[in-house]
């Protein structure tokens, strides 16, 4: 079962780190309620507005695709534009699946592809260099 820490951090946590690492921890074994609670916590603790979350999550998509070597041509396009709350939950569900696909494509653990994607986001270079499978 996933656990969510509720301590008050000294500085504002990074939304991308909270989302990608949190989705990796939640995985597919937890239900939608856990995902909703996680998304709510990540938005609140990072002080991200719903209208800021959607573009940030689309940037996470680009980073995961770039980190794993997947192509935009083969990756499904997530749908958004309904309502901000619905959009964010749909994108969280989409990103949760993308993490699995990206790790499988890169032939590595989900943790590796998530950390590589976070480096790309930090460098603001979503095109990045595809990862090479190790081992």
DSSP file (Angstrom, degrees, kcal/mol; ACC not computed):
  #  RESIDUE AA STRUCTURE BP1 BP2  ACC     N-H-->O    O-->H-N    N-H-->O    O-->H-N    TCO  KAPPA ALPHA  PHI   PSI    X-CA   Y-CA   Z-CA
    1    1 A X              0   0    0      0, 0.0     2,-0.1     0, 0.0    29,-0.0   0.000 360.0 360.0 360.0 141.2    0.0    0.0    0.0
    2    2 A X        -     0   0    0     24,-0.1     2,-0.4    25,-0.0    24,-0.1  -0.453 360.0-154.2 -76.4 147.7    1.3    3.5   -0.8
    3    3 A X        -     0   0    0     -2,-0.1     2,-0.5     2,-0.0    22,-0.0  -0.966   1.3-154.5-123.6 141.9    2.1    5.9    2.0
    4    4 A X        -     0   0    0     -2,-0.4     2,-0.2     2,-0.0    -2,-0.0  -0.969  15.4-134.8-118.7 124.8    2.0    9.7    1.7
    5    5 A X        -     0   0    0     -2,-0.5    -2,-0.0     1,-0.1     0, 0.0  -0.515  14.0-168.3 -75.4 143.7    4.1   11.8    4.0
    6    6 A X        +     0   0    0     -2,-0.2    -1,-0.1     2,-0.1     2,-0.1   0.127  38.9 128.7-120.7  20.0    2.4   14.8    5.6
    7    7 A X        -     0   0    0      1,-0.1     2,-0.7     0, 0.0    -2,-0.0  -0.374  64.5-112.0 -73.2 157.1    5.3   16.7    7.1
    8    8 A X        -     0   0    0     -2,-0.1    -1,-0.1     2,-0.0    -2,-0.1  -0.819  34.6-142.3 -92.0 112.1    5.7   20.4    6.4
    9    9 A X        -     0   0    0     -2,-0.7     3,-0.0     1,-0.1     4,-0.0  -0.305  13.1-126.5 -73.7 159.6    8.9   20.9    4.2
   10   10 A X  S    S+     0   0    0      1,-0.1     2,-0.3     2,-0.1    -1,-0.1   0.804  94.3  27.6 -74.2 -30.6   11.2   23.8    4.7
   11   11 A X  S    S-     0   0    0      0, 0.0     2,-0.3     0, 0.0    -2,-0.1  -0.901 101.0 -84.8-129.6 160.7   11.0   24.7    1.0
   12   12 A X        -     0   0    0     -2,-0.3    34,-0.2     1,-0.1    33,-0.1  -0.465  48.6-126.2 -66.2 121.7    8.4   24.2   -1.7
   13   13 A X        -     0   0    0     32,-0.7     2,-0.4    -2,-0.3    -1,-0.1  -0.319  27.6-101.1 -67.2 152.7    8.7   20.8   -3.2
   14   14 A X     >  -     0   0    0      1,-0.1     4,-2.4     2,-0.0     5,-0.2  -0.623  23.1-143.9 -77.0 126.4    9.1   20.5   -7.0
   15   15 A X  H  > S+     0   0    0     -2,-0.4     4,-2.8     1,-0.2     5,-0.2   0.899  98.5  52.5 -58.5 -44.7    5.8   19.4   -8.6
   16   16 A X  H  > S+     0   0    0      1,-0.2     4,-2.7     2,-0.2     5,-0.4   0.909 110.6  47.4 -61.1 -43.0    7.4   17.3  -11.2
   17   17 A X  H  > S+     0   0    0      1,-0.2     4,-2.0     2,-0.2     5,-0.5   0.925 113.1  48.7 -64.3 -43.8    9.4   15.3   -8.6
   18   18 A X  H  X S+     0   0    0     -4,-2.4     4,-1.8     3,-0.2    -2,-0.2   0.934 116.3  42.9 -61.1 -45.9    6.4   14.8   -6.5
   19   19 A X  H  X S+     0   0    0     -4,-2.8     4,-3.2    -5,-0.2     5,-0.3   0.972 118.2  40.7 -67.6 -55.2    4.2   13.6   -9.4
   20   20 A X  H  X S+     0   0    0     -4,-2.7     4,-1.8     1,-0.2    -3,-0.2   0.919 121.3  41.5 -66.0 -43.4    6.7   11.3  -11.2
   21   21 A X  H  X S+     0   0    0     -4,-2.0     4,-2.1    -5,-0.4    -1,-0.2   0.887 116.8  50.4 -69.2 -36.6    8.2    9.8   -8.0
   22   22 A X  H  X S+     0   0    0     -4,-1.8     4,-2.8    -5,-0.5     5,-0.2   0.917 110.1  48.5 -66.7 -43.5    4.7    9.5   -6.5
   23   23 A X  H  X S+     0   0    0     -4,-3.2     4,-3.0     1,-0.2    -1,-0.2   0.881 110.5  52.3 -63.0 -37.8    3.2    7.8   -9.5
   24   24 A X  H  < S+     0   0    0     -4,-1.8    -1,-0.2    -5,-0.3    -2,-0.2   0.913 112.4  45.3 -63.8 -42.0    6.1    5.4   -9.6
   25   25 A X  H  < S+     0   0    0     -4,-2.1    -2,-0.2     1,-0.2    -1,-0.2   0.905 116.4  44.8 -68.8 -41.1    5.5    4.6   -5.9
   26   26 A X  H >X S+     0   0    0     -4,-2.8     4,-0.7    -5,-0.1     3,-0.5   0.939  87.2 164.3 -68.6 -46.0    1.7    4.3   -6.4
   27   27 A X  T 3<  -     0   0    0     -4,-3.0     3,-0.3    -5,-0.2    -2,-0.1  -0.124  61.0 -56.6  59.8-160.1    2.0    2.2   -9.5
   28   28 A X  T 34 S+     0   0    0      1,-0.2    -1,-0.2    -4,-0.1    -2,-0.1   0.476 121.1  80.3 -94.8  -4.0   -1.0    0.3  -10.8
   29   29 A X  T <4 S+     0   0    0     -3,-0.5     2,-0.3     2,-0.1    -1,-0.2   0.703  83.4  71.1 -78.8 -17.2   -1.6   -1.7   -7.7
   30   30 A X  S  < S-     0   0    0     -4,-0.7    -4,-0.0    -3,-0.3     0, 0.0  -0.686  84.4-116.2 -98.7 154.0   -3.4    1.1   -6.0
   31   31 A X     >  -     0   0    0     -2,-0.3     4,-1.5     1,-0.1     3,-0.2  -0.069  32.7 -91.6 -81.3-177.4   -6.8    2.3   -6.9
   32   32 A X  H  > S+     0   0    0      1,-0.2     4,-2.9     2,-0.2     5,-0.2   0.805 120.7  61.3 -66.7 -31.5   -8.1    5.6   -8.3
   33   33 A X  H  > S+     0   0    0      2,-0.2     4,-2.6     1,-0.2    -1,-0.2   0.925 104.5  48.4 -62.8 -43.2   -8.8    7.0   -4.8
   34   34 A X  H  > S+     0   0    0      2,-0.2     4,-2.4     1,-0.2    -1,-0.2   0.891 112.0  50.3 -62.5 -39.2   -5.1    6.7   -3.9
   35   35 A X  H  X S+     0   0    0     -4,-1.5     4,-2.8     2,-0.2    -2,-0.2   0.930 110.7  48.7 -64.5 -45.4   -4.2    8.4   -7.1
   36   36 A X  H  X S+     0   0    0     -4,-2.9     4,-2.4     1,-0.2    -2,-0.2   0.919 112.9  47.3 -60.6 -44.3   -6.7   11.2   -6.5
   37   37 A X  H  X S+     0   0    0     -4,-2.6     4,-2.4     2,-0.2    -1,-0.2   0.904 112.5  50.2 -64.7 -40.6   -5.4   11.7   -2.9
   38   38 A X  H  X S+     0   0    0     -4,-2.4     4,-2.9    -5,-0.2    -2,-0.2   0.941 111.0  47.8 -62.1 -47.9   -1.8   11.7   -4.2
   39   39 A X  H  X S+     0   0    0     -4,-2.8     4,-2.4     1,-0.2     5,-0.2   0.913 111.9  50.6 -60.5 -43.2   -2.5   14.2   -6.9
   40   40 A X  H  X S+     0   0    0     -4,-2.4     4,-2.4    -5,-0.2    -1,-0.2   0.922 112.6  46.6 -60.4 -44.6   -4.3   16.5   -4.4
   41   41 A X  H  X S+     0   0    0     -4,-2.4     4,-3.0     2,-0.2     5,-0.3   0.919 111.8  50.1 -64.4 -44.3   -1.4   16.2   -2.0
   42   42 A X  H  X S+     0   0    0     -4,-2.9     4,-1.5     1,-0.2     6,-0.2   0.898 113.2  46.3 -63.6 -40.8    1.2   16.9   -4.7
   43   43 A X  H  <>S+     0   0    0     -4,-2.4     5,-2.2    -5,-0.2     4,-0.5   0.933 116.6  44.5 -66.1 -46.0   -0.6   20.0   -6.0
   44   44 A X  H ><5S+     0   0    0     -4,-2.4     3,-0.9    -5,-0.2    -2,-0.2   0.938 114.7  46.1 -65.5 -48.2   -1.2   21.4   -2.5
   45   45 A X  H 3<5S+     0   0    0     -4,-3.0   -32,-0.7     1,-0.3    -1,-0.2   0.790 116.1  45.3 -70.9 -26.5    2.3   20.8   -1.1
   46   46 A X  T 3<5S-     0   0    0     -4,-1.5    -1,-0.3    -5,-0.3   -31,-0.2   0.465 106.2-127.9 -92.3  -1.0    4.0   22.2   -4.2
   47   47 A X  T < 5 +     0   0    0     -3,-0.9     2,-0.4    -4,-0.5    -3,-0.2   0.879  53.3 157.8  56.2  40.4    1.6   25.2   -4.3
   48   48 A X      < -     0   0    0     -5,-2.2    -1,-0.2    -6,-0.2     2,-0.2  -0.803  37.1-134.3 -96.3 134.5    0.8   24.5   -7.9
   49   49 A X    >>  -     0   0    0     -2,-0.4     4,-1.7    -3,-0.1     3,-1.2  -0.545  22.9-115.0 -82.7 154.3   -2.5   25.8   -9.3
   50   50 A X  H 3> S+     0   0    0      1,-0.3     4,-1.3     2,-0.2     3,-0.2   0.881 117.8  54.8 -56.5 -39.6   -4.6   23.5  -11.4
   51   51 A X  H 34 S+     0   0    0      1,-0.2     4,-0.5     2,-0.2    -1,-0.3   0.710 110.9  46.4 -70.8 -17.3   -4.1   25.6  -14.5
   52   52 A X  H <> S+     0   0    0     -3,-1.2     4,-1.5     2,-0.1    -1,-0.2   0.709 102.8  65.7 -88.4 -24.9   -0.3   25.3  -14.0
   53   53 A X  H  X S+     0   0    0     -4,-1.7     4,-2.7     1,-0.2     5,-0.2   0.889  93.5  57.3 -68.0 -40.7   -0.5   21.5  -13.4
   54   54 A X  H  X S+     0   0    0     -4,-1.3     4,-2.1     1,-0.2     5,-0.2   0.950 109.8  41.9 -61.2 -52.4   -1.6   20.6  -16.9
   55   55 A X  H  > S+     0   0    0     -4,-0.5     4,-1.9     1,-0.2    -1,-0.2   0.880 115.0  52.9 -62.8 -34.1    1.3   22.2  -18.8
   56   56 A X  H  X S+     0   0    0     -4,-1.5     4,-1.7     1,-0.2    -1,-0.2   0.904 110.0  47.6 -64.5 -40.1    3.7   20.8  -16.2
   57   57 A X  H  X S+     0   0    0     -4,-2.7     4,-1.9     2,-0.2    -2,-0.2   0.839 109.0  53.2 -72.1 -32.3    2.3   17.3  -16.6
   58   58 A X  H  X S+     0   0    0     -4,-2.1     4,-2.1    -5,-0.2    -1,-0.2   0.860 107.7  52.0 -67.7 -34.6    2.6   17.6  -20.4
   59   59 A X  H  X S+     0   0    0     -4,-1.9     4,-2.3     2,-0.2    -2,-0.2   0.865 106.6  53.7 -66.5 -35.7    6.3   18.6  -19.9
   60   60 A X  H  X S+     0   0    0     -4,-1.7     4,-2.7     2,-0.2    -2,-0.2   0.901 106.7  52.7 -63.4 -40.1    6.7   15.4  -17.8
   61   61 A X  H  X S+     0   0    0     -4,-1.9     4,-2.5     2,-0.2    -2,-0.2   0.949 109.8  47.5 -58.5 -49.8    5.2   13.4  -20.7
   62   62 A X  H  X S+     0   0    0     -4,-2.1     4,-2.7     1,-0.2    -2,-0.2   0.898 112.4  49.9 -59.4 -41.2    7.8   14.9  -23.1
   63   63 A X  H  X S+     0   0    0     -4,-2.3     4,-2.9     2,-0.2    -1,-0.2   0.904 110.5  48.9 -66.6 -41.6   10.6   14.2  -20.6
   64   64 A X  H  X S+     0   0    0     -4,-2.7     4,-1.7     2,-0.2     6,-0.3   0.905 113.1  48.0 -64.7 -40.4    9.6   10.6  -20.1
   65   65 A X  H  X>S+     0   0    0     -4,-2.5     4,-1.5    -5,-0.2     5,-0.9   0.936 115.4  44.9 -64.4 -45.9    9.4   10.1  -23.9
   66   66 A X  H  <5S+     0   0    0     -4,-2.7    -2,-0.2    60,-0.2    -1,-0.2   0.885 112.7  50.9 -64.9 -39.4   12.8   11.7  -24.4
   67   67 A X  H  <5S+     0   0    0     -4,-2.9    64,-2.0     1,-0.2    -1,-0.2   0.828 116.6  39.5 -68.4 -31.8   14.4    9.8  -21.5
   68   68 A X  H  <5S-     0   0    0     -4,-1.7    -1,-0.2    62,-0.2    -2,-0.2   0.658 106.1-117.7 -95.6 -16.6   13.2    6.4  -22.7
   69   69 A X  T  <5 +     0   0    0     -4,-1.5    -3,-0.2     1,-0.3    -4,-0.1   0.516  62.8 146.0  88.6   4.8   13.7    6.8  -26.4
   70   70 A X      < -     0   0    0     -5,-0.9     2,-0.4    -6,-0.3    -1,-0.3  -0.275  44.9-124.9 -63.4 162.8   10.0    6.4  -27.2
   71   71 A X    >>  -     0   0    0      1,-0.1     4,-1.3    -3,-0.1     3,-0.8  -0.871   7.6-129.7-114.0 149.9    8.7    8.4  -30.1
   72   72 A X  T 34 S+     0   0    0     -2,-0.4    -1,-0.1     1,-0.2    -2,-0.0   0.812 107.9  63.4 -61.5 -29.6    5.9   10.8  -30.2
   73   73 A X  T 34 S+     0   0    0      1,-0.2    -1,-0.2    -3,-0.0    -3,-0.0   0.805 111.0  34.9 -67.1 -29.5    4.5    9.0  -33.3
   74   74 A X  T <4 S+     0   0    0     -3,-0.8     2,-0.4     2,-0.1    -1,-0.2   0.607  99.6  89.1-101.3 -13.5    4.0    5.8  -31.3
   75   75 A X  S  < S-     0   0    0     -4,-1.3    23,-0.0     1,-0.1   -10,-0.0  -0.724  82.4-114.8 -89.9 129.9    2.9    7.2  -28.0
   76   76 A X        -     0   0    0     -2,-0.4     2,-0.6     1,-0.1    -2,-0.1  -0.235  27.5-119.4 -58.8 149.5   -0.8    7.9  -27.5
   77   77 A X        -     0   0    0      1,-0.0     2,-0.1     0, 0.0    -1,-0.1  -0.817  26.0-129.0 -92.1 123.2   -1.8   11.5  -27.0
   78   78 A X        -     0   0    0     -2,-0.6     2,-0.4     1,-0.1    13,-0.1  -0.442  21.6-126.5 -70.8 146.8   -3.4   12.2  -23.7
   79   79 A X        +     0   0    0     -2,-0.1     2,-0.3    11,-0.1     3,-0.1  -0.762  39.1 153.2 -96.0 138.6   -6.7   14.1  -23.8
   80   80 A X        +     0   0    0     -2,-0.4     4,-0.1     1,-0.1     8,-0.0  -0.943  30.1  90.5-150.9 171.4   -7.4   17.2  -21.9
   81   81 A X        +     0   0    0     -2,-0.3     3,-0.1     2,-0.2    -1,-0.1   0.493  62.7 101.4 114.5   8.8   -9.5   20.3  -22.1
   82   82 A X  S    S-     0   0    0      1,-0.4     2,-0.3    -3,-0.1    -2,-0.1   0.951  98.3 -33.1 -83.5 -73.5  -12.6   19.2  -20.2
   83   83 A X     >  -     0   0    0      1,-0.1     4,-3.3     0, 0.0    -1,-0.4  -0.972  60.1-112.7-147.2 145.5  -12.2   20.7  -16.7
   84   84 A X  H  > S+     0   0    0     -2,-0.3     4,-2.4     1,-0.2     5,-0.2   0.873 116.1  48.1 -51.8 -43.9   -8.9   21.4  -14.9
   85   85 A X  H  > S+     0   0    0      2,-0.2     4,-2.0     1,-0.2    -1,-0.2   0.936 115.9  43.5 -63.9 -46.0   -9.6   18.8  -12.1
   86   86 A X  H  > S+     0   0    0      1,-0.2     4,-2.8     2,-0.2     5,-0.2   0.904 112.8  53.6 -64.8 -42.0  -10.6   16.1  -14.6
   87   87 A X  H  X S+     0   0    0     -4,-3.3     4,-2.7     1,-0.2    -2,-0.2   0.927 109.0  47.9 -58.8 -46.6   -7.7   17.0  -16.9
   88   88 A X  H  X S+     0   0    0     -4,-2.4     4,-2.2    -5,-0.2    -1,-0.2   0.909 113.4  47.1 -64.4 -42.6   -5.1   16.7  -14.1
   89   89 A X  H  X S+     0   0    0     -4,-2.0     4,-2.2     2,-0.2    -1,-0.2   0.905 112.8  49.4 -66.1 -40.6   -6.5   13.3  -13.0
   90   90 A X  H  X S+     0   0    0     -4,-2.8     4,-2.5     1,-0.2    -2,-0.2   0.912 112.1  48.3 -63.5 -41.9   -6.6   12.0  -16.6
   91   91 A X  H  X S+     0   0    0     -4,-2.7     4,-3.1    -5,-0.2    -2,-0.2   0.873 109.3  53.1 -67.0 -35.8   -3.0   13.1  -17.1
   92   92 A X  H  X S+     0   0    0     -4,-2.2     4,-2.1     2,-0.2    -1,-0.2   0.923 110.9  46.6 -63.8 -42.9   -1.9   11.5  -13.8
   93   93 A X  H  X S+     0   0    0     -4,-2.2     4,-1.6     2,-0.2    -2,-0.2   0.922 114.1  48.6 -63.2 -43.8   -3.5    8.2  -15.0
   94   94 A X  H  X S+     0   0    0     -4,-2.5     4,-2.5     1,-0.2    -2,-0.2   0.937 111.3  49.0 -60.8 -48.3   -1.8    8.6  -18.4
   95   95 A X  H  X S+     0   0    0     -4,-3.1     4,-2.4     1,-0.2    -1,-0.2   0.859 105.3  58.9 -63.1 -35.0    1.6    9.4  -16.9
   96   96 A X  H  X S+     0   0    0     -4,-2.1     4,-1.0     1,-0.2    -1,-0.2   0.920 111.4  41.0 -59.9 -43.1    1.3    6.4  -14.6
   97   97 A X  H  X S+     0   0    0     -4,-1.6     4,-2.3     1,-0.2    -2,-0.2   0.870 111.0  57.1 -70.8 -37.1    1.0    4.1  -17.6
   98   98 A X  H  X S+     0   0    0     -4,-2.5     4,-3.3     1,-0.2     5,-0.3   0.872 100.1  58.3 -63.0 -37.3    3.6    6.0  -19.5
   99   99 A X  H  X S+     0   0    0     -4,-2.4     4,-2.2     1,-0.2    -1,-0.2   0.921 108.8  45.7 -58.0 -43.3    6.2    5.4  -16.8
  100  100 A X  H  X S+     0   0    0     -4,-1.0     4,-2.3     2,-0.2    -2,-0.2   0.935 115.3  45.9 -65.4 -47.0    5.6    1.6  -17.3
  101  101 A X  H  X S+     0   0    0     -4,-2.3     4,-2.7     1,-0.2    -2,-0.2   0.904 113.0  50.4 -63.1 -41.4    5.8    1.9  -21.1
  102  102 A X  H  X S+     0   0    0     -4,-3.3     4,-2.5     2,-0.2    -1,-0.2   0.917 111.4  47.4 -64.9 -43.5    8.9    4.1  -20.9
  103  103 A X  H  X>S+     0   0    0     -4,-2.2     5,-2.2    -5,-0.3     4,-0.7   0.910 113.2  48.9 -64.7 -41.3   10.8    1.7  -18.6
  104  104 A X  H ><5S+     0   0    0     -4,-2.3     3,-0.6     2,-0.2    -2,-0.2   0.929 112.7  47.5 -63.3 -44.6    9.9   -1.3  -20.7
  105  105 A X  H 3<5S+     0   0    0     -4,-2.7    -2,-0.2     1,-0.2    -1,-0.2   0.896 115.5  44.4 -63.3 -40.6   11.0    0.5  -23.9
  106  106 A X  H 3<5S-     0   0    0     -4,-2.5    -1,-0.2    -5,-0.2    -2,-0.2   0.525 107.5-128.3 -82.0  -5.2   14.3    1.6  -22.3
  107  107 A X  T <<5S+     0   0    0     -4,-0.7    27,-0.3    -3,-0.6     2,-0.3   0.928  71.5 103.9  56.6  48.6   14.8   -1.9  -20.7
  108  108 A X  S   <S-     0   0    0     -5,-2.2    -1,-0.2    25,-0.1    -2,-0.1  -0.900  78.5 -75.7-146.1 174.2   15.3   -0.4  -17.3
  109  109 A X    >>  -     0   0    0     -2,-0.3     4,-1.6     1,-0.1     3,-0.6  -0.376  41.9-115.5 -71.5 154.2   13.5    0.0  -13.9
  110  110 A X  H 3> S+     0   0    0      1,-0.2     4,-2.5     2,-0.2     5,-0.2   0.862 114.8  60.9 -57.8 -37.7   10.9    2.7  -13.6
  111  111 A X  H 3> S+     0   0    0      1,-0.2     4,-2.3     2,-0.2    -1,-0.2   0.876 103.4  50.5 -58.6 -38.3   13.0    4.5  -11.1
  112  112 A X  H <> S+     0   0    0     -3,-0.6     4,-2.2     2,-0.2    -1,-0.2   0.932 112.0  44.5 -68.0 -46.7   15.8    5.0  -13.6
  113  113 A X  H  X S+     0   0    0     -4,-1.6     4,-2.3     1,-0.2    -2,-0.2   0.869 113.4  51.9 -68.8 -34.9   13.6    6.4  -16.4
  114  114 A X  H  X S+     0   0    0     -4,-2.5     4,-2.3     2,-0.2    -2,-0.2   0.935 111.1  46.5 -65.3 -45.6   11.8    8.7  -13.9
  115  115 A X  H  X S+     0   0    0     -4,-2.3     4,-1.8    -5,-0.2    -2,-0.2   0.880 112.4  50.6 -65.7 -36.8   15.1   10.1  -12.6
  116  116 A X  H  X S+     0   0    0     -4,-2.2     4,-1.9     2,-0.2    -1,-0.2   0.914 110.4  49.9 -65.5 -41.7   16.4   10.6  -16.1
  117  117 A X  H  X S+     0   0    0     -4,-2.3     4,-2.4     1,-0.2    -2,-0.2   0.892 108.1  53.3 -62.8 -39.9   13.2   12.4  -17.0
  118  118 A X  H  X S+     0   0    0     -4,-2.3     4,-2.5     1,-0.2    -1,-0.2   0.862 106.6  52.6 -64.8 -34.8   13.5   14.6  -14.0
  119  119 A X  H  X S+     0   0    0     -4,-1.8     4,-2.2     2,-0.2    -1,-0.2   0.904 108.9  49.9 -64.7 -40.5   17.0   15.5  -15.1
  120  120 A X  H  X>S+     0   0    0     -4,-1.9     5,-2.6     2,-0.2     4,-0.5   0.902 111.3  48.5 -64.3 -40.5   15.7   16.5  -18.5
  121  121 A X  H ><5S+     0   0    0     -4,-2.4     3,-0.9     3,-0.2    -2,-0.2   0.924 111.3  50.1 -64.3 -43.6   13.0   18.6  -16.8
  122  122 A X  H 3<5S+     0   0    0     -4,-2.5    -2,-0.2     1,-0.3    -1,-0.2   0.867 113.6  45.1 -63.1 -36.0   15.6   20.3  -14.6
  123  123 A X  H 3<5S-     0   0    0     -4,-2.2    -1,-0.3    -5,-0.2    -2,-0.2   0.532 107.7-130.8 -82.1  -6.4   17.8   21.0  -17.6
  124  124 A X  T <<5S+     0   0    0     -3,-0.9    -3,-0.2    -4,-0.5     2,-0.2   0.888  72.1 121.9  55.6  40.8   14.7   22.2  -19.5
  125  125 A X    > < +     0   0    0     -5,-2.6     3,-0.6    -6,-0.1    -1,-0.1  -0.618  30.3 169.1-132.3  72.6   15.7   20.0  -22.4
  126  126 A X  T 3  S+     0   0    0      1,-0.2   -60,-0.2    -2,-0.2    -1,-0.1   0.726  75.6  64.5 -61.5 -20.9   12.8   17.6  -23.0
  127  127 A X  T 3  S+     0   0    0     -7,-0.1    -1,-0.2    -3,-0.1     3,-0.1   0.951  82.5 148.1 -66.3 -46.4   14.4   16.4  -26.3
  128  128 A X    <   -     0   0    0     -3,-0.6     2,-0.5    -8,-0.1    -2,-0.1   0.264  56.5 -66.4  50.8-170.9   17.3   15.0  -24.3
  129  129 A X        -     0   0    0    -62,-0.0    -1,-0.1     0, 0.0    -9,-0.0  -0.981  53.6-112.9-116.7 124.0   19.4   12.0  -25.1
  130  130 A X        -     0   0    0     -2,-0.5   -62,-0.2     1,-0.1   -63,-0.2  -0.214  35.9-110.0 -56.4 144.8   17.6    8.6  -25.0
  131  131 A X        -     0   0    0    -64,-2.0     2,-0.4   -65,-0.1    -1,-0.1  -0.395  22.9-134.2 -73.0 151.6   18.8    6.3  -22.3
  132  132 A X        -     0   0    0     -2,-0.1     2,-0.2   -25,-0.0   -26,-0.1  -0.903  26.1-112.1-103.9 137.1   20.8    3.2  -23.1
  133  133 A X        -     0   0    0     -2,-0.4     2,-0.4   -25,-0.1   -25,-0.1  -0.455  33.1-141.3 -67.0 137.1   19.8    0.0  -21.4
  134  134 A X              0   0    0    -27,-0.3    -1,-0.1     1,-0.2    -3,-0.0  -0.775 360.0 360.0-101.7 147.0   22.4   -1.2  -18.9
  135  135 A X              0   0    0     -2,-0.4    -1,-0.2     0, 0.0    -2,-0.0   0.446 360.0 360.0  92.8 360.0   23.4   -4.7  -18.4
